[in-house]
């Protein structure tokens, strides 16, 4: 993951705008625009079969878990950006995390509140993959 701008120096649009754009990405998780949604190998193992049609129900359920997550508290959301969540799938604890990159994905975004200069990468992983 790219090194990000420290929270205190972030966002001309502010934390509320970052949270709003992060929520938009989760709401549109199957059509994220220029943003990216990636799943780790551990998540692929939970899905079982990642071929075109097999495992689609498991994949859809995982995406719904991320999309519908709303249990933001100070432990999981200390900066108010709504950029991380935790859920359980098939008895396995999992995380999702949104990171903010510049347009060519070579470094962290200078202003994560600006969707025109930020590519969001939402990564879904098992907690034991950190």
Order of alpha helices (4+ residues) and beta strands (2+ residues): alpha-beta-alpha-alpha-beta-beta-beta
